Amino acid sequence: SEERLESGLYSRSYLENQMAVALGGRVAEEVIFGQENVTTGASNDFMQVSRVARQMVERFGFSKKIGQVAIGGGGGNPFLGQQVNR
């Protein structure tokens, strides 16, 4: 719903469904052209899905293995093993 989109509150199933939709193009290419002939067209989709999956684990506590805890930190010295952009 529009209210949900404006509030920024998303359920686990909503985020998982969004990732599945984003990967649909690559799956379609594999079905039509075969695994050996896929293109780079899905590269932006992979970046989007990776970002959402990382946020689900690190910020939203949606990991079944790690549990309901935020593990991603903001800031920190990028030269001590931290990523600059997430």
Secondary structure, 3 states (H helix, E strand, C coil): CHHHHHHCCCCHHHHHHHHHHHCHHHHHHHHHHCHHHCCHHHHHHHHHHHHHHHHHHHCCCCECCCECCCCCCCCCCHHHCCCCCC
